[in-house]
Amino acid sequence: MSDHFENEFELNDDEMHLYSRQILLDGWDIEAQEKLKLANVLIVGAGGIGCTSAELLARAGVGKITLVDTDSIEISNLQRQIAFSPKDLGRFKAEVLAKHLRNINPHIQVEYHNMRLDEHNADDLVQHQDLVLDGCDNFATRYLVNATCRKHQVALLSASAIGFEAQLFMVTADSACYECLFPKQQGNDGLRCAESGVLATTPVVIASLQAHHSLLFLGLGLTPLKQKLLLWNGLNLSQRILQFEKDANCPVCLAT
């Protein structure tokens, strides 16, 4: 490895100061912080979950963040999508969020795509990532993200929020997957925020947990939610973690 390559991925003095509170942690050191700097993360959906997850990862020092979302900002988004303000109405979410992240941390790379992740671009978007965060509200996209991550053996953290409730789980190359837990052939009657509402804090809470798990995985190699479903209830502030197993007939797992 050349000296130029080594220096490119070492923390400079400004980064050492910026991330000093993390580096001081027991169990977290310069090596863990440098792993974050080397990491590539794709965030699918720049809404209530994606805005918060992306900002926390940017502040923590994840080296490259790629955003994909086709939607434009509407006034109803401002209630929970923390990267946006009234001056952003009508602009693309991914583009505005990318600018927001660059302003927060000039030491990271941020790319954005004003488009929907679909069968034509999924492979290109996913295959070179270290981790994918899914926070979209489209079930067809969720199934596609899951299948593409399994195909390319890229870890996935899938989060969702509706009303006062949220959930989070992880998929790895050798674990049960999204379709094991929610079989496509059984249909999915899940609602979207636009149909049933969501409290401003619900997506922010689960996005914070998604970002937290991302840092544990990228910096320390930990997978506390592998093959486990975290359920969070915002009315009584309860949290449950349920273990689930592979479905022997899951078409996604059988294909990989």
C-alpha positions as CSV (number, residue, x, y, z in Angstrom):
1,M,0.0,0.0,0.0
2,S,1.4,3.4,-1.0
3,D,2.0,6.2,1.6
4,H,-0.5,8.3,-0.4
5,F,-3.2,5.7,0.0
6,E,-2.5,5.2,3.7
7,N,-2.6,9.0,4.4
8,E,-5.8,9.3,2.5
9,F,-7.6,7.1,5.0
10,E,-5.8,8.2,8.1
11,L,-7.6,10.7,10.4
12,N,-6.2,14.2,10.0
13,D,-6.0,16.7,13.0
14,D,-9.4,18.2,12.3
15,E,-11.0,14.8,12.1
16,M,-9.3,13.7,15.4
17,H,-10.8,16.8,17.1
18,L,-14.2,16.4,15.5
19,Y,-14.6,12.7,16.5
20,S,-12.7,13.0,19.8
21,R,-15.7,12.2,22.0
22,Q,-16.1,8.9,20.2
23,I,-12.4,8.0,20.2
24,L,-12.4,8.5,24.0
25,L,-15.0,5.8,24.5
26,D,-14.0,2.5,26.1
27,G,-14.3,0.0,23.3
28,W,-14.0,2.6,20.6
29,D,-10.7,3.8,19.4
30,I,-8.9,5.4,16.4
31,E,-9.0,2.1,14.5
32,A,-12.8,1.9,14.8
33,Q,-13.0,5.6,13.7
34,E,-10.8,4.8,10.7
35,K,-13.1,1.9,9.8
36,L,-16.0,4.4,9.6
37,K,-14.0,6.7,7.4
38,L,-13.4,3.7,5.0
39,A,-17.1,2.7,5.0
40,N,-19.6,3.1,2.2
41,V,-23.3,3.3,3.1
42,L,-26.3,3.5,0.8
43,I,-29.5,5.1,2.3
44,V,-32.7,4.2,0.5
45,G,-35.3,6.9,1.2
46,A,-34.6,10.5,2.3
47,G,-37.7,10.8,4.4
48,G,-38.4,10.8,8.1
49,I,-36.1,7.9,8.8
50,G,-33.4,8.6,6.1
51,C,-32.9,12.2,7.1
52,T,-32.1,11.4,10.7
53,S,-30.0,8.3,10.0
54,A,-28.0,10.1,7.3
55,E,-27.3,13.1,9.6
56,L,-26.1,10.9,12.5
57,L,-23.8,8.9,10.2
58,A,-22.4,12.1,8.7
59,R,-21.7,13.5,12.1
60,A,-20.1,10.3,13.3
61,G,-17.7,10.2,10.4
62,V,-18.9,7.6,7.9
63,G,-16.7,8.2,4.9
64,K,-19.1,7.9,2.0
65,I,-22.9,8.2,2.1
66,T,-25.0,7.6,-1.0
67,L,-28.7,8.8,-1.0
68,V,-31.4,7.6,-3.3
69,D,-34.9,9.0,-3.4
70,T,-37.2,10.2,-6.2
71,D,-39.5,12.4,-4.1
72,S,-39.7,16.2,-3.8
73,I,-40.3,18.0,-0.5
74,E,-43.8,18.8,0.5
75,I,-45.0,20.9,3.4
76,S,-46.3,17.8,5.3
77,N,-42.8,16.4,5.3
78,L,-41.5,19.3,7.5
79,Q,-43.2,17.8,10.6
80,R,-40.6,15.0,10.9
81,Q,-38.0,15.2,8.1
82,I,-35.4,17.2,10.0
83,A,-33.1,18.1,7.1
84,F,-35.7,20.3,5.4
85,S,-37.2,23.7,5.9
86,P,-39.9,25.8,4.1
87,K,-37.4,27.2,1.7
88,D,-36.8,23.7,0.4
89,L,-40.4,23.0,-0.7
90,G,-40.5,21.5,-4.2
91,R,-36.9,20.5,-4.3
92,F,-35.6,16.9,-4.5
93,K,-35.2,15.4,-1.1
94,A,-32.0,13.5,-1.9
95,E,-30.3,16.6,-3.3
96,V,-31.3,18.9,-0.4
97,L,-30.2,16.2,2.2
98,A,-26.9,15.7,0.4
99,K,-26.2,19.5,0.7
100,H,-27.2,19.4,4.4
101,L,-24.8,16.6,5.1
102,R,-21.9,18.2,3.3
103,N,-22.4,21.4,5.3
104,I,-22.4,19.3,8.5
105,N,-19.2,17.4,7.8
106,P,-16.8,18.5,5.0
107,H,-14.6,15.5,5.6
108,I,-17.0,13.0,4.1
109,Q,-18.2,12.2,0.6
110,V,-21.9,12.4,-0.2
111,E,-23.6,11.3,-3.5
112,Y,-27.2,11.5,-4.3
113,H,-29.6,10.2,-7.0
114,N,-33.0,11.8,-7.6
115,M,-34.5,8.5,-8.6
116,R,-36.3,5.4,-7.3
117,L,-34.2,2.3,-6.7
118,D,-35.6,-0.2,-9.1
119,E,-34.6,-3.4,-11.0
120,H,-32.6,-1.4,-13.5
121,N,-30.3,0.3,-11.1
122,A,-30.4,-1.8,-7.9
123,D,-27.3,-3.8,-8.6
124,D,-25.2,-0.8,-9.4
125,L,-26.3,1.1,-6.3
126,V,-25.9,-1.8,-3.8
127,Q,-23.0,-4.0,-4.9
128,H,-20.1,-1.8,-3.7
129,Q,-21.6,-0.8,-0.4
130,D,-20.6,-2.0,3.1
131,L,-24.1,-1.4,4.5
132,V,-27.5,-0.5,3.2
133,L,-30.1,1.4,5.3
134,D,-33.7,1.1,4.1
135,G,-36.2,3.6,5.4
136,C,-38.5,3.9,2.4
137,D,-42.3,3.5,2.6
138,N,-42.7,1.4,-0.6
139,F,-43.0,-2.3,-0.1
140,A,-42.0,-3.3,-3.6
141,T,-38.7,-1.3,-3.0
142,R,-38.2,-3.0,0.3
143,Y,-38.4,-6.5,-1.2
144,L,-36.1,-5.4,-4.0
145,V,-33.5,-3.9,-1.6
146,N,-33.6,-7.1,0.4
147,A,-33.1,-9.4,-2.6
148,T,-30.3,-7.2,-4.0
149,C,-28.4,-7.1,-0.7
150,R,-28.6,-10.9,-0.4
151,K,-27.5,-11.3,-4.0
152,H,-24.3,-9.2,-3.4
153,Q,-23.9,-10.2,0.3
154,V,-24.2,-6.7,1.6
155,A,-25.6,-6.1,5.1
156,L,-29.0,-4.5,5.4
157,L,-30.6,-2.6,8.2
158,S,-34.3,-2.1,7.5
159,A,-36.4,0.3,9.5
160,S,-40.0,1.4,9.4
161,A,-42.3,3.8,11.4
162,I,-46.0,4.4,11.4
163,G,-48.2,6.1,13.9
164,F,-46.7,5.6,17.4
165,E,-44.8,2.4,16.5
166,A,-41.6,1.4,14.7
167,Q,-39.5,-1.6,13.9
168,L,-35.9,-2.4,13.0
169,F,-34.0,-5.6,12.0
170,M,-30.8,-6.6,10.2
171,V,-30.1,-8.9,7.3
172,T,-26.6,-10.3,6.6
173,A,-25.3,-12.7,4.0
174,D,-26.0,-15.8,6.1
175,S,-29.1,-14.7,8.1
176,A,-32.8,-14.9,7.5
177,C,-34.0,-12.0,5.3
178,Y,-36.9,-9.6,4.9
179,E,-38.9,-12.0,2.9
180,C,-38.4,-14.7,5.5
181,L,-40.1,-12.4,8.0
182,F,-42.7,-10.9,5.7
183,P,-43.4,-13.4,2.9
184,K,-44.3,-11.6,-0.3
185,Q,-46.9,-14.3,-1.3
186,Q,-48.9,-13.6,1.9
187,G,-49.4,-10.0,0.8
188,N,-48.7,-6.9,2.9
189,D,-51.4,-4.7,4.2
190,G,-49.0,-2.1,5.8
191,L,-50.1,1.5,5.7
192,R,-48.1,4.6,4.7
193,C,-47.7,7.7,6.8
194,A,-49.8,9.6,4.3
195,E,-52.7,7.2,5.0
196,S,-52.6,6.6,8.7
197,G,-50.3,9.4,10.1
198,V,-47.1,9.3,12.2
199,L,-46.0,11.2,15.3
200,A,-43.1,13.5,14.6
201,T,-40.8,11.7,17.0
202,T,-41.5,8.1,15.8
203,P,-39.3,7.9,12.7
204,V,-36.6,9.9,14.5
205,V,-36.4,7.4,17.3
206,I,-36.1,4.4,15.1
207,A,-33.7,6.2,12.7
208,S,-31.4,6.9,15.7
209,L,-31.5,3.2,16.6
210,Q,-30.8,2.3,13.0
211,A,-27.8,4.7,12.9
212,H,-26.6,3.5,16.3
213,H,-26.6,-0.1,15.0
214,S,-24.8,1.0,11.8
215,L,-21.9,2.4,13.9
216,L,-21.7,-0.7,16.0
217,F,-21.5,-2.8,12.8
218,L,-19.2,-0.6,10.8
219,G,-16.8,0.4,13.6
220,L,-16.8,-2.7,15.8
221,G,-18.3,-5.5,13.6
222,L,-21.2,-6.1,16.0
223,T,-24.6,-7.4,14.8
224,P,-26.9,-7.3,17.8
225,L,-30.0,-7.4,15.6
226,K,-29.0,-10.2,13.3
227,Q,-32.1,-12.3,12.8
228,K,-33.9,-10.3,15.4
229,L,-36.8,-7.9,15.1
230,L,-36.9,-4.9,17.4
231,L,-40.4,-3.5,18.0
232,W,-40.7,0.0,19.6
233,N,-44.0,1.3,21.0
234,G,-44.1,5.1,21.5
235,L,-47.3,5.1,23.5
236,N,-46.0,3.1,26.4
237,L,-42.3,3.4,25.6
238,S,-41.8,-0.3,25.5
239,Q,-39.3,-2.2,23.4
240,R,-39.3,-5.9,22.5
241,I,-36.7,-7.9,20.6
242,L,-38.0,-11.1,18.9
243,Q,-35.8,-13.7,17.3
244,F,-36.9,-15.2,13.9
245,E,-35.5,-18.0,11.8
246,K,-34.9,-18.6,8.1
247,D,-37.9,-19.7,6.0
248,A,-36.8,-22.9,4.3
249,N,-39.0,-22.0,1.3
250,C,-37.9,-18.4,1.0
251,P,-37.2,-17.7,-2.7
252,V,-34.6,-15.1,-1.9
253,C,-32.6,-17.2,0.4
254,L,-32.8,-20.2,-1.9
255,A,-31.6,-18.1,-4.8
256,T,-28.4,-17.1,-2.8
